[in-house]
Amino acid sequence: MIRARMLAIAASGLATALAAVTTASDHGNLDKARPLRVEDAYSIAFNSREFQSGLEFRGGRSARSTIAFRNELQFGYARNADVSIGWVSNLVDSRGRATAGQLDLSGFWTFRQESVRGPALGLRVDLDVPLTTAEGSSSLGGRVRAIASRHVGRYDQLHLNLDAIREAGTRRSGSGSNPDRWAATVGFSTPVGLPYRFETTAIAEVGIERAWRGGPTLGLVGAGFRRQFAPRAVWDLGAQWVPGSRQTWRLVTGVSLSF
Amino acid sequence: MILALLLAAATADGPPELPAWMRSSAPDAVEFRPVRYQDAIRSVPAFARDMYATSVGHAIAYEAMERGQWSTMEDRTYRTIRAVLSAPPRFAVDERALSPRFSRRQSSVERVFEWAHALHFRTIDILAAPGLSPSERRRAMDAAWREYQAQPFALTGLPMSMAYLDGFPWSGNFRRRYPKVNALFWAYHWLQTANYDMLFETPPATHRPQYEVLGAQYRDAELDRVDRDFMPMMAEQSPRFALAYPQIANAFDNLHMLHDQVNDLYATPGMAPAARDREIQHAIIRVLASSHAGETPGEATNLDLHDHRHPPSTPGMGFMKGSEDDVMFMSGMGWMDMSVCAHCSVPFEPDPAWGATVTANGWTMRVRCIMCARDMASETPGRAVIRAATEQPGQTLVLISDDEGNWKSNLPGVRFVESGGEHPECHAWSKAFTTAAAAEAWRQSAGEDVPILDLTAWGQLNRGKPETYRKINRPNPYRDSGDAR
């Protein structure tokens, strides 16, 4: 019953997103989880509003497959800064249930753009609030992410993301039992077809993640793209491989709409 | 003593104090607040795509300049841009993605350009949006201007002396050394200026057919036009819009002049990058709104940077080289008096009897009446667009001709009277009406026994050049040879 309701919400969310397509997401501006872990150092523009919606599938031989539905509203509240509120609901969690998931509150600040002196620098702070009372799911989580972006070729960019993470509850049950970890991700993005075509950015990433108190180091490899398909709408698709994790693969797809 | 001299030398021609935003290294991406008519430009798809392509053209050229690719500017870079212009993008393009090195080095000017380009798109959306009343459109334009001016990198809406801004030792370097790519820049600026009268107070249903004429002119003539003496000005290309919104018209002229100044500085041989960048900062500061706070249009505290005089009849344009009051030199047209009808040289009547405009062969001129518009269009080969007042203040007549001079109207029942009096009163006896009934009502109230003409009959008339026409013969101020055109 709950799952049916969640599926209905997911469907209506995506429908709303697609209906709003009339109203520019910038496919070159990499946002968290759209579709990979890596993001660039740039906030969305002052005054811009963006709605992001997508599905995340995870699975692996030694873990049950899960499906999460992620929606997020972003608002560029000042020059070089945005805030967002997101909801990640579990359509199918690791126990096969539908759960409300968590709220994500986030702030992002760009301190400098790339210049002849150095890379662009940004900072993201996330606060994750669990919405379920299931065992282990009640503690707040969060993340602080430092980001640097710079061009390495004519149009190509490298992005370095350094994260300090405290997971909210055990939503991501495959990520290990110790909630406090750090992660480092290096991403590569390149606009496809410039200077003649302007609609697609390809993205790749490699990363590592490890608990502060030790334990195994998880590696991550991902690839995906963001493609503009309407004046203010971007479709993204990404796949990640996390070989040391119980859920070894992730598939993410969604849309980002400016309105 | 020596130290003092060194300090004096170092600061004598150093940059003025930079505004805080120019000292900041933040990207400062800004958008206009969302509105329901966002992207209304897409109601004319070919126009929208051509406008998106102008961003690509700017960015490719600037990246080539920053990379020092001068030897290939007029061939490889030019060809690349032309290829994009012939297959323009479907959506708006992020200029910084196309010109990353230029953006890294010239972040301040990039911010000025981006925000002013956003004003272009916002104002176009307002004018193109269907379903807005004239008062709503006016309020939206005023709000857009206030929102634009709220950012520190906004350009001034005061008229600036173009003679001063284009009179530096390095001025004109780019257009002389790279005429083909300069022609592209000026073509983009032609498109970004000519479209405003196409959209201004004209029915949305006419925008697409009007753009068939303007778009063909842009692609087939303006992009290749290397004989222009000066960049296109808003009041030249969209005189009615510039009259209605002089601040916005001035801001766009100042934007386009800043583009020319950046191009000229990059194209100056032997100028060290640091000196060039310093000059670009000076150029930005010269045209910022914050640099002219408290100053007044029409006044000049000196005759260079703070010369805000304008032709008395044209508040949306600063003084041009050689300008005297309302008389100015227009590329391709020669010397024109902006205060009189371009066809009969009789002074304009005050609004609301605004008369008409004629767009043909890349120019747009104001004329006193619909007859002057028709006869002026007939003097010019190729297609033309006439926009004219009717008896209904909110109803603009739009006539578009084919290559043979046959007219099509946006008003199926349009009628004309043309009794053929003296030109100084032509606005009183040459009129357009939305319907035959309206024409008949005017005839009865005026007590005039004149025929009411349908479009076909009216279109076959031609009264030639009026005796009142006065051509101004003076040498071209932009050419040493004194060529009158």
Interface residues (C-beta under 8 A of the other chain):
Chain A: T22 T23 A24 D26 G28 Y42 S43 I44 A45 F46 N47 S48 R49 G76 R79 N80 T110 F111 R112 Q113 E114 S115 V116 R117 A120 H151 R154 Y155 P191 L194 P195 Y196 R197 F198 E199 Q228 A230 P231 R232 S258 F259
Chain B: S25 A26 P27 D28 A29 V30 E31 F32 R33 P34 Q38 D39 R42 V56 I60 T80 A83 V84 A87 P89 R90 F91 A92 V93 D94 A97 L98 P100 R101 S103 R104 R105 S107
